[in-house]
């Protein structure tokens, strides 16, 4: 397994090499544990995804991992843009969010 490297806009990696279900679960679990330490009560996390290959399945894996840490997870029932996830975080007063999207990167990437 390769190291997980975060850039200025989050984590991007090649699907099945860097961006794997194991790594998605590792990152989501760490986020969940961090929020459990920092938030009074049960943290609320919005999870969204784009139309890129595998994004919905990766989002589901992240949501399950977050839920396993004790977070209240709201998983999108359809693809959303990153700004739409951000808006939902603000409107629902969530404690954080995850968007599975590699943005402008080539098709073999996700993040």
Phi, psi and omega per residue, in radians:
X1 nan 2.340 3.092
X2 -1.400 2.785 3.069
X3 -1.140 2.648 3.064
X4 -1.626 2.082 -3.085
X5 -2.030 2.181 3.115
X6 -1.705 2.397 3.063
X7 -1.882 -2.879 -3.098
X8 -1.166 -0.393 -3.105
X9 -2.019 0.391 3.109
X10 1.894 -2.666 -3.071
X11 -1.925 2.218 3.052
X12 -2.249 2.464 3.103
X13 -2.743 2.858 3.080
X14 -1.224 2.260 3.126
X15 -1.050 2.310 3.110
X16 1.344 -0.112 3.015
X17 -1.918 -1.074 3.109
X18 -1.768 -0.722 -3.114
X19 -1.632 1.653 -3.075
X20 -2.185 2.901 3.082
X21 -1.084 -0.683 3.122
X22 -1.058 -0.761 -3.140
X23 -1.244 -0.650 3.078
X24 -1.062 -0.770 3.122
X25 -1.126 -0.673 3.133
X26 -1.095 -0.818 -3.123
X27 -1.175 -0.810 -3.137
X28 -1.081 -0.721 3.110
X29 -1.091 -0.723 3.113
X30 -1.134 -0.708 3.098
X31 -1.093 -0.777 3.130
X32 -1.060 -0.787 3.129
X33 -1.137 -0.681 3.090
X34 -1.066 -0.829 -3.135
X35 -1.117 -0.654 3.108
X36 -1.068 -0.595 3.108
X37 -1.284 -0.629 -2.960
X38 -1.671 -0.393 -3.031
X39 -1.806 2.330 3.029
X40 -1.340 2.271 -3.097
X41 1.496 -2.730 -3.095
X42 -1.609 2.083 3.126
X43 -1.159 2.510 3.069
X44 -1.930 2.265 -3.088
X45 -2.273 2.288 3.057
X46 -1.618 2.327 3.077
X47 -2.152 2.165 3.121
X48 -2.243 3.024 -3.100
X49 -2.721 2.796 3.106
X50 -1.803 -2.898 -3.076
X51 -1.576 0.064 -3.119
X52 -1.128 2.690 -3.129
X53 -0.881 2.171 3.042
X54 1.396 -0.082 -3.039
X55 -1.033 -0.732 -3.134
X56 -1.094 -0.742 3.137
X57 -1.186 -0.679 3.078
X58 -1.136 -0.685 3.117
X59 -1.115 -0.715 3.105
X60 -1.088 -0.747 3.110
X61 -1.092 -0.729 3.108
X62 -1.119 -0.753 -3.128
X63 -1.090 -0.741 3.125
X64 -1.108 -0.709 -3.141
X65 -1.170 -0.763 3.095
X66 -1.063 -0.769 3.122
X67 -1.056 -0.663 3.134
X68 -1.142 -0.369 3.085
X69 -1.552 -0.045 3.114
X70 1.771 0.154 3.113
X71 -1.442 2.597 2.971
X72 -1.496 2.027 -3.030
X73 -1.916 2.315 3.004
X74 -1.951 1.891 -3.124
X75 -1.694 2.251 3.110
X76 -1.014 2.480 3.101
X77 -1.631 0.077 3.092
X78 -2.761 2.955 3.126
X79 -1.162 2.592 -3.138
X80 -2.430 2.692 3.007
X81 -1.348 2.785 3.090
X82 -1.015 -0.773 3.099
X83 -1.073 -0.566 3.116
X84 -1.171 -0.665 3.079
X85 -1.141 -0.775 3.114
X86 -1.026 -0.762 3.114
X87 -1.074 -0.725 3.113
X88 -1.119 -0.626 3.092
X89 -1.066 -0.802 -3.136
X90 -1.173 -0.844 -3.060
X91 -1.144 -0.595 -3.127
X92 -1.644 0.000 -3.097
X93 0.996 0.687 3.106
X94 -1.227 2.825 -3.133
X95 -1.566 -0.174 3.129
X96 3.078 -3.131 -3.138
X97 -2.772 2.780 3.058
X98 -2.285 2.320 3.045
X99 -2.102 2.141 3.060
X100 -1.543 1.823 -3.083
X101 -2.916 2.397 3.055
X102 -1.769 0.213 3.024
X103 0.986 -2.138 -3.055
X104 -1.525 0.013 -3.086
X105 -1.247 2.781 -3.133
X106 -1.012 2.833 -3.020
X107 -1.018 -0.464 -3.105
X108 -1.382 -0.009 3.123
X109 -1.816 2.712 2.905
X110 -2.581 2.996 -3.104
X111 -3.106 nan nan
